[in-house]
């Protein structure tokens, strides 16, 4: 016969794994809710492992790029290598020429040293146009050694006149004004 008492459900002995959080869902140092200390430690370890894996992958890609360039260079003939070196030198010389033009323009036009790197352009005309745009934005530079000029007084009040003689003072006392 059958037993009338129901059997209790059997609990799963294996703990469930924490939910997988996609990259960027929680910033580093934050944890999803309901995650206990073991889960936090596991999440930290996984984040550290992922960071290390990304660094290792970047290092391997850099090494592979360097190896590919070395293999490509080995395939080049001596003439091609010389042409490649000449092209690189020409590009460096052109870049230096542009830099020299920019510095010469800055010197000739009084561009402050702090603003020289802001100039954009490869020809004197382009540099002049850019300087015309930048120049009004400059604050007026005050020479600390220049003599200081006081600001004008808005209402100076009565100004003293030339010294008066005793006769002028007596005349003013009698007639109320100075002689003209």
Buried (B, 14 or more C-beta within 10 A) or exposed (E): EEEEEEEEEEEEEEEEEBEEEEEEEBEEEEBEEEBEEEBEEBBEEEBEEEEEEEEEEEEEEEEEEEEEEEEEEEEEEEEEEEEEEEEEEEEEEEEEEBEEBBEEBBEEEEBEEEBEEBBEBEEBEBBEEBBEEBEEEEEEEEEEEEEEEEEEEEEEEEEEEEEEEEEEEEBEEEEEEEEE
